[in-house]
Amino acid sequence: MPPSPVLVPAPEDVRFDAGRHARAKIGYVLLATEQTVQDDVISLRPPGVGIHFARAAIPDSITNASLAAQADLLAECAATLLPDGSLDVVCYACTSGSLVIGEERVFAELKRGAPGAWATSLISGVIRALKTLGARRIAVATPYLDEVNRCEVDYLEGAGFEVVSLCGLNLEKDSDMVRVAPDYIAEFALAQDRAEADAIFISCGALRTLDVIAEIELRAGKPAICSNQAMIWDCLRLAGIDDRFDGYGRLLAEF
């Protein structure tokens, strides 16, 4: 039988540094069905910024009822994100969910789970982005069912915007939304534009709009905002990170 190992006393002084993510730490609460947001956020992660994810249960069905049920899950999900309290920003990464539940409830639930973090939501980032770009009248493209679209119109108008047009693809499943081809997204978004619109907003984190947002903006000749672009910008700025990114529209390049 081999001899027992000798336990050596631990050193008295351990040398620490600021860690790999010294600039900021951002947490995202995703839908369980999400397949786009995570890739987009990681693709635009600045050096020194930590990105952390949790998922809230939901069936593969995006309706007002399924989204409203997310409210009771947000605090518990947020609590799993860096429970040491070092999280700087926590975001509910669902456009339709955050407007169906409402920002105030979303913030309250996220703060219950991560009290030391700045709480935001995807629709909050969109609203801040549109206002930053000076947009008041907006044309909106979504993948949603009409019941969700009606909520979106009401919410945006309640935030002070005039929705000059809104068209949805009438998709219920998140697993379908993630498969809408980016070139089709661009065509669909541009088809919703109106001369009187100050900006185009393509709603939904599941859509791969980040891949074509610069093209949409260039072809439209006016500002274009998409969900994940606005969310990434919002979370970074709230965390004090002012890095700019070219190729993803004016918002990330200039503001």
C-alpha positions as a Markdown table, in Angstrom:
| # | Residue | x | y | z |
|---|---|---|---|---|
| 1 | Met | 0.0 | 0.0 | 0.0 |
| 2 | Pro | 1.5 | 3.4 | -1.0 |
| 3 | Pro | 2.3 | 5.9 | 1.7 |
| 4 | Ser | -0.2 | 8.7 | 2.3 |
| 5 | Pro | 0.7 | 12.0 | 0.6 |
| 6 | Val | 2.2 | 14.7 | 2.7 |
| 7 | Leu | -0.1 | 17.7 | 3.0 |
| 8 | Val | 1.9 | 20.8 | 2.5 |
| 9 | Pro | 0.7 | 24.0 | 4.3 |
| 10 | Ala | -0.9 | 26.5 | 2.0 |
| 11 | Pro | 1.1 | 29.7 | 1.3 |
| 12 | Glu | 0.2 | 32.5 | 3.6 |
| 13 | Asp | -0.1 | 35.1 | 0.8 |
| 14 | Val | -1.9 | 34.5 | -2.5 |
| 15 | Arg | -1.4 | 37.0 | -5.2 |
| 16 | Phe | -4.6 | 38.2 | -6.9 |
| 17 | Asp | -5.2 | 40.4 | -9.9 |
| 18 | Ala | -8.4 | 41.9 | -11.4 |
| 19 | Gly | -9.2 | 38.7 | -13.3 |
| 20 | Arg | -9.9 | 38.1 | -16.9 |
| 21 | His | -12.9 | 40.4 | -17.0 |
| 22 | Ala | -11.6 | 43.5 | -15.3 |
| 23 | Arg | -13.5 | 46.0 | -17.4 |
| 24 | Ala | -17.1 | 44.8 | -16.8 |
| 25 | Lys | -19.3 | 41.8 | -16.3 |
| 26 | Ile | -22.7 | 41.6 | -18.1 |
| 27 | Gly | -25.4 | 39.0 | -17.6 |
| 28 | Tyr | -28.2 | 38.0 | -20.0 |
| 29 | Val | -31.3 | 36.1 | -19.1 |
| 30 | Leu | -32.3 | 34.3 | -22.3 |
| 31 | Leu | -35.4 | 32.3 | -23.4 |
| 32 | Ala | -34.7 | 28.6 | -23.2 |
| 33 | Thr | -35.5 | 28.5 | -26.9 |
| 34 | Glu | -32.9 | 31.2 | -27.8 |
| 35 | Gln | -30.4 | 30.4 | -30.6 |
| 36 | Thr | -29.3 | 33.8 | -31.9 |
| 37 | Val | -28.7 | 36.2 | -29.0 |
| 38 | Gln | -25.8 | 34.3 | -27.5 |
| 39 | Asp | -23.9 | 34.2 | -30.7 |
| 40 | Asp | -24.5 | 37.9 | -31.4 |
| 41 | Val | -23.4 | 39.0 | -28.0 |
| 42 | Ile | -20.2 | 36.9 | -28.0 |
| 43 | Ser | -19.3 | 38.1 | -31.5 |
| 44 | Leu | -19.3 | 41.7 | -30.2 |
| 45 | Arg | -17.7 | 41.1 | -26.8 |
| 46 | Pro | -14.9 | 43.7 | -26.2 |
| 47 | Pro | -11.7 | 42.5 | -24.6 |
| 48 | Gly | -11.9 | 42.4 | -20.8 |
| 49 | Val | -15.7 | 42.2 | -20.7 |
| 50 | Gly | -17.2 | 39.1 | -19.2 |
| 51 | Ile | -20.5 | 37.8 | -20.7 |
| 52 | His | -22.7 | 35.4 | -18.7 |
| 53 | Phe | -25.9 | 33.7 | -19.6 |
| 54 | Ala | -28.9 | 32.1 | -17.9 |
| 55 | Arg | -32.1 | 30.7 | -19.5 |
| 56 | Ala | -35.7 | 30.9 | -18.5 |
| 57 | Ala | -38.0 | 28.1 | -19.4 |
| 58 | Ile | -40.5 | 28.6 | -22.2 |
| 59 | Pro | -42.2 | 26.3 | -24.8 |
| 60 | Asp | -41.4 | 26.8 | -28.4 |
| 61 | Ser | -44.3 | 29.1 | -28.7 |
| 62 | Ile | -44.1 | 32.9 | -28.6 |
| 63 | Thr | -47.5 | 34.2 | -27.5 |
| 64 | Asn | -48.6 | 36.8 | -25.1 |
| 65 | Ala | -49.4 | 34.1 | -22.5 |
| 66 | Ser | -46.1 | 32.3 | -22.8 |
| 67 | Leu | -44.2 | 35.5 | -22.6 |
| 68 | Ala | -46.1 | 36.8 | -19.6 |
| 69 | Ala | -45.3 | 33.6 | -17.7 |
| 70 | Gln | -41.6 | 34.5 | -17.9 |
| 71 | Ala | -42.0 | 37.2 | -15.3 |
| 72 | Asp | -42.1 | 34.7 | -12.4 |
| 73 | Leu | -38.8 | 33.1 | -13.6 |
| 74 | Leu | -36.6 | 36.2 | -14.0 |
| 75 | Ala | -35.4 | 36.7 | -10.4 |
| 76 | Glu | -34.3 | 33.1 | -10.0 |
| 77 | Cys | -32.5 | 33.1 | -13.4 |
| 78 | Ala | -30.7 | 36.4 | -12.5 |
| 79 | Ala | -29.6 | 35.0 | -9.2 |
| 80 | Thr | -27.6 | 32.3 | -11.0 |
| 81 | Leu | -25.5 | 34.9 | -12.7 |
| 82 | Leu | -22.3 | 35.5 | -10.7 |
| 83 | Pro | -23.8 | 35.2 | -7.2 |
| 84 | Asp | -20.6 | 36.8 | -5.8 |
| 85 | Gly | -22.2 | 40.1 | -6.6 |
| 86 | Ser | -19.7 | 41.2 | -9.2 |
| 87 | Leu | -22.2 | 41.5 | -12.1 |
| 88 | Asp | -22.4 | 45.1 | -13.4 |
| 89 | Val | -25.4 | 44.8 | -15.7 |
| 90 | Val | -28.2 | 42.3 | -16.0 |
| 91 | Cys | -30.5 | 42.2 | -19.1 |
| 92 | Tyr | -33.7 | 40.3 | -20.0 |
| 93 | Ala | -32.8 | 39.5 | -23.6 |
| 94 | Cys | -36.2 | 39.2 | -25.2 |
| 95 | Thr | -37.9 | 42.1 | -27.0 |
| 96 | Ser | -41.4 | 40.7 | -27.0 |
| 97 | Gly | -41.1 | 39.3 | -23.5 |
| 98 | Ser | -39.9 | 42.6 | -22.0 |
| 99 | Leu | -42.7 | 44.6 | -23.6 |
| 100 | Val | -45.4 | 42.1 | -22.7 |
| 101 | Ile | -44.3 | 41.9 | -19.1 |
| 102 | Gly | -43.4 | 45.6 | -19.0 |
| 103 | Glu | -40.0 | 47.2 | -18.1 |
| 104 | Glu | -40.9 | 48.1 | -14.5 |
| 105 | Arg | -41.8 | 44.5 | -13.6 |
| 106 | Val | -38.7 | 43.2 | -15.5 |
| 107 | Phe | -36.4 | 45.5 | -13.7 |
| 108 | Ala | -37.9 | 44.6 | -10.3 |
| 109 | Glu | -37.5 | 40.9 | -10.9 |
| 110 | Leu | -34.0 | 41.2 | -12.2 |
| 111 | Lys | -33.0 | 43.3 | -9.2 |
| 112 | Arg | -34.4 | 40.7 | -6.8 |
| 113 | Gly | -32.1 | 38.2 | -8.3 |
| 114 | Ala | -29.0 | 40.4 | -8.9 |
| 115 | Pro | -29.4 | 43.4 | -6.6 |
| 116 | Gly | -26.0 | 44.8 | -7.3 |
| 117 | Ala | -26.4 | 45.0 | -11.0 |
| 118 | Trp | -28.0 | 47.6 | -13.3 |
| 119 | Ala | -31.2 | 46.1 | -14.6 |
| 120 | Thr | -32.3 | 46.6 | -18.2 |
| 121 | Ser | -34.2 | 44.8 | -20.9 |
| 122 | Leu | -34.1 | 44.4 | -24.6 |
| 123 | Ile | -37.0 | 46.8 | -25.3 |
| 124 | Ser | -35.3 | 49.3 | -23.0 |
| 125 | Gly | -32.2 | 49.2 | -25.2 |
| 126 | Val | -34.3 | 49.6 | -28.3 |
| 127 | Ile | -36.1 | 52.7 | -26.9 |
| 128 | Arg | -32.8 | 54.3 | -25.8 |
| 129 | Ala | -31.2 | 53.5 | -29.2 |
| 130 | Leu | -34.1 | 55.1 | -31.2 |
| 131 | Lys | -34.1 | 58.2 | -29.0 |
| 132 | Thr | -30.3 | 58.5 | -29.3 |
| 133 | Leu | -30.6 | 58.4 | -33.1 |
| 134 | Gly | -33.3 | 61.1 | -32.9 |
| 135 | Ala | -36.1 | 58.9 | -34.3 |
| 136 | Arg | -39.7 | 59.7 | -33.5 |
| 137 | Arg | -41.7 | 58.0 | -36.4 |
| 138 | Ile | -40.7 | 54.5 | -37.0 |
| 139 | Ala | -41.4 | 51.6 | -39.4 |
| 140 | Val | -41.4 | 48.2 | -37.7 |
| 141 | Ala | -40.8 | 44.7 | -39.0 |
| 142 | Thr | -41.3 | 41.7 | -36.7 |
| 143 | Pro | -41.6 | 37.9 | -37.0 |
| 144 | Tyr | -44.5 | 37.8 | -34.4 |
| 145 | Leu | -48.1 | 36.9 | -34.3 |
| 146 | Asp | -50.5 | 39.8 | -34.5 |
| 147 | Glu | -51.4 | 39.5 | -30.8 |
| 148 | Val | -47.8 | 40.3 | -30.0 |
| 149 | Asn | -47.6 | 43.0 | -32.7 |
| 150 | Arg | -50.5 | 44.8 | -31.2 |
| 151 | Cys | -48.7 | 44.9 | -27.8 |
| 152 | Glu | -45.6 | 46.2 | -29.5 |
| 153 | Val | -47.4 | 49.1 | -31.2 |
| 154 | Asp | -49.1 | 50.1 | -27.9 |
| 155 | Tyr | -45.8 | 49.9 | -26.0 |
| 156 | Leu | -43.8 | 51.9 | -28.5 |
| 157 | Glu | -46.5 | 54.5 | -28.8 |
| 158 | Gly | -46.6 | 54.6 | -25.0 |
| 159 | Ala | -42.9 | 55.3 | -25.1 |
| 160 | Gly | -43.5 | 58.4 | -27.3 |
| 161 | Phe | -43.0 | 57.0 | -30.8 |
| 162 | Glu | -45.3 | 57.1 | -33.8 |
| 163 | Val | -45.5 | 53.7 | -35.4 |
| 164 | Val | -46.1 | 54.6 | -39.1 |
| 165 | Ser | -46.2 | 50.9 | -40.2 |
| 166 | Leu | -45.8 | 47.5 | -38.6 |
| 167 | Cys | -45.8 | 44.1 | -40.3 |
| 168 | Gly | -45.2 | 40.7 | -38.8 |
| 169 | Leu | -44.3 | 37.3 | -40.3 |
| 170 | Asn | -47.0 | 35.6 | -38.2 |
| 171 | Leu | -44.5 | 33.1 | -36.8 |
| 172 | Glu | -45.2 | 31.4 | -33.5 |
| 173 | Lys | -42.2 | 29.2 | -33.0 |
| 174 | Asp | -38.9 | 30.6 | -31.9 |
| 175 | Ser | -37.3 | 27.7 | -33.8 |
| 176 | Asp | -38.8 | 29.1 | -37.0 |
| 177 | Met | -37.8 | 32.7 | -36.2 |
| 178 | Val | -34.1 | 31.7 | -35.9 |
| 179 | Arg | -34.2 | 30.2 | -39.4 |
| 180 | Val | -35.4 | 33.3 | -41.3 |
| 181 | Ala | -32.7 | 34.0 | -43.9 |
| 182 | Pro | -30.8 | 37.2 | -43.3 |
| 183 | Asp | -31.2 | 38.3 | -46.9 |
| 184 | Tyr | -34.9 | 37.9 | -46.6 |
| 185 | Ile | -34.9 | 39.8 | -43.3 |
| 186 | Ala | -33.3 | 42.7 | -45.2 |
| 187 | Glu | -35.9 | 42.6 | -48.0 |
| 188 | Phe | -38.7 | 42.3 | -45.5 |
| 189 | Ala | -37.5 | 45.2 | -43.4 |
| 190 | Leu | -36.9 | 47.5 | -46.4 |
| 191 | Ala | -40.4 | 46.7 | -47.7 |
| 192 | Gln | -41.9 | 48.1 | -44.4 |
| 193 | Asp | -40.1 | 51.4 | -44.8 |
| 194 | Arg | -42.1 | 54.6 | -45.4 |
| 195 | Ala | -41.0 | 58.0 | -46.5 |
| 196 | Glu | -42.3 | 59.6 | -43.3 |
| 197 | Ala | -40.4 | 57.2 | -41.1 |
| 198 | Asp | -37.3 | 58.5 | -39.3 |
| 199 | Ala | -35.9 | 55.0 | -38.7 |
| 200 | Ile | -36.6 | 51.3 | -39.3 |
| 201 | Phe | -36.8 | 49.0 | -36.3 |
| 202 | Ile | -36.5 | 45.2 | -36.9 |
| 203 | Ser | -37.8 | 43.6 | -33.7 |
| 204 | Cys | -36.8 | 40.2 | -32.2 |
| 205 | Gly | -33.6 | 38.9 | -30.8 |
| 206 | Ala | -34.2 | 35.5 | -32.5 |
| 207 | Leu | -33.8 | 37.1 | -36.0 |
| 208 | Arg | -30.3 | 37.2 | -37.5 |
| 209 | Thr | -30.7 | 40.9 | -38.3 |
| 210 | Leu | -27.3 | 41.8 | -36.9 |
| 211 | Asp | -25.8 | 40.2 | -40.0 |
| 212 | Val | -27.6 | 42.6 | -42.4 |
| 213 | Ile | -28.3 | 45.7 | -40.3 |
| 214 | Ala | -25.6 | 47.8 | -41.9 |
| 215 | Glu | -27.0 | 46.8 | -45.4 |
| 216 | Ile | -30.5 | 47.8 | -44.3 |
| 217 | Glu | -29.4 | 51.1 | -43.1 |
| 218 | Leu | -27.3 | 51.8 | -46.2 |
| 219 | Arg | -30.1 | 50.9 | -48.6 |
| 220 | Ala | -32.8 | 52.7 | -46.7 |
| 221 | Gly | -30.7 | 55.9 | -46.3 |
| 222 | Lys | -31.9 | 56.3 | -42.7 |
| 223 | Pro | -31.1 | 54.9 | -39.3 |
| 224 | Ala | -31.9 | 51.2 | -38.8 |
| 225 | Ile | -32.1 | 49.5 | -35.4 |
| 226 | Cys | -32.4 | 45.8 | -34.6 |
| 227 | Ser | -33.0 | 44.2 | -31.3 |
| 228 | Asn | -29.6 | 42.6 | -30.6 |
| 229 | Gln | -27.6 | 45.6 | -31.9 |
| 230 | Ala | -29.5 | 47.9 | -29.6 |
| 231 | Met | -29.3 | 45.5 | -26.6 |
| 232 | Ile | -25.5 | 45.0 | -27.0 |
| 233 | Trp | -25.0 | 48.8 | -27.3 |
| 234 | Asp | -27.2 | 49.5 | -24.3 |
| 235 | Cys | -25.6 | 46.9 | -22.0 |
| 236 | Leu | -22.1 | 48.0 | -22.9 |
| 237 | Arg | -22.8 | 51.6 | -22.3 |
| 238 | Leu | -24.5 | 51.0 | -19.0 |
| 239 | Ala | -21.5 | 49.0 | -18.0 |
| 240 | Gly | -19.2 | 52.0 | -18.8 |
| 241 | Ile | -17.8 | 50.4 | -22.0 |
| 242 | Asp | -17.6 | 52.8 | -24.9 |
| 243 | Asp | -15.9 | 50.6 | -27.5 |
| 244 | Arg | -17.2 | 51.2 | -31.1 |
| 245 | Phe | -17.8 | 48.6 | -33.8 |
| 246 | Asp | -17.9 | 49.2 | -37.5 |
| 247 | Gly | -20.1 | 47.2 | -39.8 |
| 248 | Tyr | -23.2 | 47.1 | -37.6 |
| 249 | Gly | -24.9 | 50.4 | -38.3 |
| 250 | Arg | -24.5 | 53.9 | -37.0 |
| 251 | Leu | -25.5 | 53.1 | -33.4 |
| 252 | Leu | -22.5 | 50.9 | -32.6 |
| 253 | Ala | -20.1 | 52.9 | -34.8 |
| 254 | Glu | -20.9 | 56.4 | -33.5 |
| 255 | Phe | -22.7 | 56.4 | -30.2 |
